[in-house]
Amino acid sequence: MAIPRQRIHLAARPWRRAFAGWRRDELWEGEPLARFERAIADEVGVAEAISVPSGRIALRFLLEALDLEPGSEVICCAFGYPVVPHLVREAGHRLRLVDCELRTMGMDPVGLEAAISDRTSCVIATHLYGTPCRIREIRSIADAHGAVVLEDCAHSLGARIAGRSTGSVGRAGYFSFETSKIMNTMGGGMITTDDRELAERLRKIAATQPPNGWAWLSKRLLKTSFEAFVTHPLGFNLVVYPVLRFALGGREEFQSGYAPDTLTVAGKLGRYTSFQAELGLAQIGSLAPLAERRRSNARRVVDRLSPRVPFQGTDEPDVVPNPMLLAARFADAPKVARALLARGVDTKRGYMRDCSGLLEEPAELPNAGRVDREVLHVPAFYDLSEAEVDRVATALEAVLDELGE
């Protein structure tokens, strides 16, 4: 049986919950929304959590609610999701990028120290793939220049720094609950903060969103059901793997499995629903055990392949990741991906990217370009058994031997 690059689940009997919510007249609005916001606030360890339509809309709301001076400088990491710097520019701010570290793949504090100035109003620090960036140093540097720190926690629910959750270190953090994320509520997200005034402004902005309806819900249910089928071992081996392996001949655009997202918020608007909150509440209790399972599987691969393969990670002993994806770098990532696919191990590429093309003027950001070319996501998700994880590691060892790496 071939191993898929990731696994997407139908979240907690969604069809049945949709029907039950309709019967109770709590499908769109209702008491579960407040309970879920409180549960996320408690999980992250902050005073307030505000439900939002999506992770990218969370950033848009934050840039509006913070009321930053028009034209002020906002700093992002050069390697990440291009929608983030795009939204900064769309909000009328001057975009500045800082190179990433090769180890954490997050923003390099040394680069931030060199780039930040008194014109900087905000620093957006991303915790990529569930591994925290060096947020303490970033916060210290930003504080010294009077800049606000926002944490992009789209991948990192459950990751911790010295006992604190990501999303609790900066002025605010924002999370994504899309189908492939740590928590899947079929879309939507959450902003976390200890700033009650900011939370109130955010709630007012979120309340202006149009309500979702049956067309939206039907599309979400069908889309997630399809994703759950094609990433299930049976569906993957019956349908997807034969297409990837033979019909498409390992063509690069299909091998990566990720179509570059358009720089837009289209399809990401609409009020977060009570139905989605119910899905989230059903998953809160499983966050910690599933995080430990992800860490265990990731360690099993890393212990077999390190230091031969440079994996994303952290050297800070009090930082605990929650690896949504296990990221590694290879000199010829496409070739490694094709060879692994031939051995029944699917991988993912092109998820995050070098964002330097969004700058008006060229900048020296070599690590971002290198990570963009070299990063490959190896399956180590929590559903895999130890035997399956060992199969992944063995296949990777064989490919490296074959390629002479």
C-alpha positions, 0 to 999 in steps of 0.5 A, spaced: 500 500 500 502 506 498 502 512 503 499 519 501 503 525 503 497 527 508 491 525 511 484 529 511 479 527 516 471 528 516 471 532 522 467 529 527 460 526 523 459 533 520 453 530 516 449 528 522 451 534 526 449 539 520 442 535 521 442 536 528 444 543 528 438 544 523 433 541 527 435 545 533 436 552 529 443 552 531 446 551 525 449 558 523 448 562 530 448 559 537 451 558 544 457 553 541 460 559 538 461 562 545 463 556 548 468 554 542 471 561 542 472 560 550 475 553 549 481 556 544 482 562 549 483 557 554 487 552 550 492 558 547 492 561 554 489 568 553 484 572 555 480 573 548 479 568 542 475 571 536 472 567 531 473 569 523 472 567 516 479 564 515 486 565 517 487 570 511 481 574 513 484 574 520 490 578 518 486 583 514 481 584 520 488 585 525 491 590 520 484 594 520 483 593 528 490 595 529 489 602 526 497 602 524 499 609 520 498 609 513 504 607 509 508 605 515 512 599 514 510 592 516 515 586 516 514 579 514 518 573 513 521 572 506 519 565 506 512 563 507 505 564 504 505 569 499 498 572 501 500 574 507 505 580 504 500 581 499 495 583 504 500 587 507 501 591 501 493 591 500 492 594 506 496 600 504 503 599 508 510 598 506 512 591 505 519 589 508 521 582 508 527 579 512 530 572 510 528 566 514 533 561 518 535 554 514 533 551 521 527 553 523 525 556 516 522 562 520 524 569 520 531 570 522 532 575 528 539 577 526 536 579 519 530 582 523 535 586 527 538 589 521 532 591 517 527 594 523 527 601 524 523 606 527 518 606 521 516 599 522 509 599 525 508 591 525 512 585 525 508 578 522 512 572 525 510 565 522 510 559 525 511 554 519 509 547 519 508 547 526 515 549 528 515 555 532 520 561 530 524 564 534 519 568 537 522 571 543 527 574 540 523 577 535 518 580 540 524 583 544 527 586 537 520 589 535 518 591 542 525 595 542 522 599 536 515 600 538 513 595 533 507 590 534 508 583 533 503 578 530 503 571 530 501 567 524 499 560 527 495 557 521 500 551 522 501 551 529 496 550 534 498 546 540 506 548 539 509 551 545 515 555 547 517 555 554 510 552 556 506 558 552 502 556 546 504 560 540 499 565 539 500 568 546 507 571 545 505 577 540 500 582 541 495 577 537 495 571 534 491 568 528 489 560 527 487 557 521 482 551 521 482 549 514 481 542 512 489 540 512 490 544 518 491 541 525 484 543 527 479 542 521 472 545 522 471 546 514 474 553 514 474 559 518 479 561 523 481 564 530 484 570 533 487 570 540 489 576 544 490 578 551 488 585 549 480 586 550 480 593 547 483 590 540 478 584 541 472 588 541 474 592 535 475 585 532 468 582 534 465 589 531 469 587 524 467 580 524 460 582 525 460 585 519 461 579 515 455 576 511 452 570 514 453 563 510 448 559 508 446 552 505 450 553 498 456 554 502 455 548 507 453 543 502 460 545 498 464 545 504 461 538 506 462 535 499 469 538 498 471 535 505 468 528 504 472 528 497 478 530 500 477 525 506 476 519 501 482 521 496 487 521 502 484 515 505 489 509 504 483 505 500 481 511 496 489 514 495 491 507 493 485 505 488 485 512 485 490 517 486 496 513 487 495 510 480 494 517 477 500 520 480 505 514 478 503 512 472 497 516 468 501 523 469 508 520 469 511 524 475 510 531 471 512 536 476 505 540 476 502 534 479 507 531 483 508 537 487 500 537 489 499 544 490 497 549 485 499 556 487 494 560 491 491 566 487 493 572 491 485 573 493 480 573 499 475 570 494 471 564 497 474 566 504 469 571 507 462 569 511 461 569 518 464 563 522 458 558 524 455 555 530 456 548 526 463 549 525 464 551 532 461 544 534 466 541 530 471 544 533 469 543 540 469 535 538 476 536 537 479 540 543 480 534 547 484 530 542 489 536 541 494 534 546 494 526 544 495 527 537 500 532 537 504 527 541 503 522 536 505 527 530 512 528 534 513 521 535 512 519 528 517 525 526 522 523 531 522 516 528 524 519 521 528 524 524 532 519 528 533 515 522 535 520 517 539 525 521 544 528 520 544 526 513 538 530 511 537 537 514 530 537 517 526 543 520 527 543 527 529 547 533 535 547 537 531 551 543 530 545 549 524 549 551 520 549 544 515 544 543 513 543 536 506 540 533 509 538 526 503 539 522 508 537 516 515 534 517 519 538 512 526 536 510 531 539 505 534 536 499 539 538 493 534 536 488 527 535 491 523 534 485 528 528 483 527 525 490 520 526 490 519 522 484 524 516 486 520 516 493 513 516 489 516 510 485 517 506 492 510 508 494 511 514 498 507 520 496 510 527 498 508 534 498 512 540 495 511 548 493 506 549 499 510 555 502 514 559 497 519 565 496 515 571 497 521 576 494 517 577 488 512 581 491 518 586 493 518 593 489 525 593 489 530 586 489 533 584 495 538 579 498 534 573 501 538 567 499 535 562 504 528 563 502 530 562 495 534 556 497 528 553 502 523 554 496 527 550 491 529 544 496 524 543 501 520 537 501 514 534 506 515 527 508 509 523 510 509 522 518 502 524 520 499 521 526 495 516 522 501 512 520 503 506 524 510 505 527 511 500 521 509 505 516 513 510 518 519 506 518 517 504 511 517 512 509 524 512 513 527 506 509 524 508 502 528 515 503 534 512 505 534 507 499 533 514 495 539 517 498 543 511 496 541 511 489 542 518 488 548 518 492 546 524 497 
